[in-house]
Every structure is written in C-alpha cells, then in structure tokens.
Amino acid sequence: MKKAFVKSYGCQMNAYDAARMADVLAAEGYAPTEAVEEADVVVLNTCHIREKAADKVYSELGRLRVLKNARAEAGRETKIVVAGCVAQAEGAEILSRAPSVDVVVGPQNYHRLTDLLVQSRQKRVVDTEFPVEDKFDHLPARRTHGVSAFLTVQEGCDKFCAFCVVPYTRGAEVSRSVAAILAEAEKLVRGGVREITLIGQNVNAYHGAGADGASATLPDLMRILQEIPGLLRLRYTTSHPNDMADALIAAHGTLPALMPYLHLPVQSGSDRVLKAMNRKHDAATYRDVIARIRAVRPDIALSSDFIVGFPGETEAEFAETMRLVAEIGFASAFSFKYSPRPGTPAADWADAVPEDVKSRRLAALQGLLDEQRHAFNAAAVGTVVEVLVEKAGRHPGQVAGKTPHLLPVQFDAPTSTIGTLVPVRIVRAGSNSLFGEAVPGAAVAGAAAAGAAAAA
Ligand code: SF4
C-alpha cells in the first residue's frame, strides 16, 4: 500500500489545505501515515508568515534528503512535495536550494497534485501560477475526521497590510458560493462533524453567490448553515475590524449556533503604527467594534493578534498597545516580534527596532496577555458550561472537549458522549485547560444569551 505523510505549518487555512491534499492522495490510493520514514510521498505544507517559518522548511528538507537517499538505497522511491505559502513565494528557488524536492505547488494549485507527481517522473516541477479554474471544483470528496472541522469559505486578501505576505501568496479575495459551502458542510455533518469553523484570510469580507444569484454575506451564510440537522456549533476566523458589519455583530446576538468567541486581530494600539502598517483603521475604531460586540454578546471571548517592534515603534507607541490590551481584556491572543517578510512593503524600511527591545516588549505584552487568559479561565470555575465532547481524554474514563468560548475541558464521561453536548461544572482552571465534572440536565452559563439569540 502506497503511503503519504502530510505535515502542515501555520494557520487554519493551511490545516484545511493539508487535509484536502491528503484527500487528493487518498483518492490515488495513498494511505495516510504519521511515520515519515514509511512515506512514498512527503508533503510539507508551508507557512511564510514569519522568518523562522521559512527557515524551518529548509532545515526539514535537509533531513528529508537524508531519508530519501536512505530509502533509495533500499530500492524505495520517495517523492518530496513543498506546498503552501513558501512554495508560492519562492517557487523554482526551492528546487535550486533543495535538490531533493520533486514538486513545488502553490495553495491554489494542489488539486493538480496527482498530475504533478506523474510529471515529476520526467523532471522536477513547479506549479505556482494562479489557476483559472477553481480548485474546489476539482478536489475529490472530502473525508471527515472527528467532531470539529475547518471549512474554507473565502481565500486571499485585498488589504495589503505592510508586513503581510498573504495578498502575494494567496492572491485577491475570492469567496466560494453558498451552494458549494453548503454541500461540503452537509457532507461533513453526515460524516459526524458537529462543529464547523468557517475560515478565510479575511473571512468577514465573505460575499459569495447565493442560491438566488445575489451576493450573500457571512451572517447570511451562517443563517443557512445552522439549519443543517445535526450541526451544533459554528465559528469563523480570521476577521478584519473594518469588515465587522452591523449584521455580523448582530448575528452574535441572534444565531444560536454561532459561538461567543471572536478572533479579531488588532496588531497595535498606536494610530501611527496602525497607519504605517496600512491597517486602514485606528485604535478608536477597534475599541468601538469591541464595544458594539459586547453590547450584543456581553460574555463573548475575545482573541487577537499583536506585532511588537514594527519599524519605528517608540516606547510611547508600545505603551498604547499595552493600554488597549489592559482596557479590552483578551481571553487569548497571539503575539510576535516583527520580522521583515521578503516582498512586503515594510521589508526594506529602515528604523528597525533593536532585537533586544523587541524581546523586552514582547515579554511585557505576553505577561499581560497571560494574566488576562488566566483570569478568563479562572472566571469559569464554579460555572456550568456546555461542552462539545471531541475525543477521549488523557486518562482512562476521561473525555475532552471545548466550551462555547473555545476553552479545552477534560472531565470524566464515557466515550459514547463524543459528538454530544454535555453540561459540565468547571471545578479547576489549569494553565491551558479547564477540568470539570459532568452534571447531566443542569442549566448552563450563557444559556440566557443563547436563549435570547434563539428567541430573536
Ligand atoms: S488583513 Fe490579514 S491577511 Fe490581509 S494583508 Fe492584512 S494581515 Fe494579511
């Protein structure tokens, strides 16, 4: 039996693409394997968002070259594929830097993976031209795994933030049709999925063709999807503050399936830095969006992205970021030191912030964000929350799942509860997970808000 090893780096979109590439290979008879040394095809689905990410790919390729040579000596052929955003950004350069690579394929072209592997028998191939055809029309049926799944509804981005490679590696914003998304969602739910996270680089800019040919927005789409029998929860990520339309904010108060969790990157609290980043909004706009969401869904869990040390960032401007964080309070967040990305406008800008200053600022920011995350987790202790059980837990007799706020919870219950909602009293908050006890039939926290949503 031929075997395929698919490894993905970076964002949820990459995770989704990796799952679809595994579908493409499975349709060709490749069984998935977690053991790279057994694989006849190895796919690295790469991320280009930070310097370290690209470097990691080349060191991994170095290890794979040794493995490939060892398998060749044993008469076993190994095909190495580089996919994802580094493939899109660097293309043929990867073939010259890494002689063991057979195929380089961009995020919009992986529906052609089987053909490219066949072509690579003659010569090594690169396929990163943005295709005319829509890859989704050429992908095999989606195989389902587990209780929660990502579903791409929108790709690409038209925002061109000065530090970001996405508009160059993923192209312009494209939204899938409601019909195509609905068909994929229904298939997922028939396969046992109970929670779907709608993903896009700028998911709240979604504007896909509706059944009536009119343009459907994200709340329109979610209203249709939540009617799928068996689907319990909906989430969406990643959003831009400027696309948080009134209807989308209102949906957090009216759609029972939409979970009270929002990942809304802000990057900085300083208007000058936001302008330099070309984020197209100021800090006041962000604060206003948050206030309007909290007015509709007071218990919402907020998450965000932050960059410290953007070119020219002063101590005073960093202090504005700290002030915004302290004021808003985040349940979770991702924070990074600025690293110039080749091909982005900011890459060649001078007035770089010294590395040690970046490190000090990142440590201060992460200290504050950690405090807030612990406080958010601790506030759940003593409450009864509805947990969607996803899998068996770490210990025998234990299961693991997520709260509506996307917090992981471990508690004792039979695995027959996987895929169901169980009321759980939270008894302890660990650093990364909550611990609880099942309380069948108990009223759950947030039911009021959810009830209001159902009634609306
Ligand atoms: S909105 Fe997000 S994906 Fe788009 S350019 Fe900005 S950071 Fe990149």
Residues whose N, C-alpha, C, O or C-beta is under 5 A from the ligand:
A	BS01	SF4	C157 K159 F160 C161 C164 V166 Q201 H240
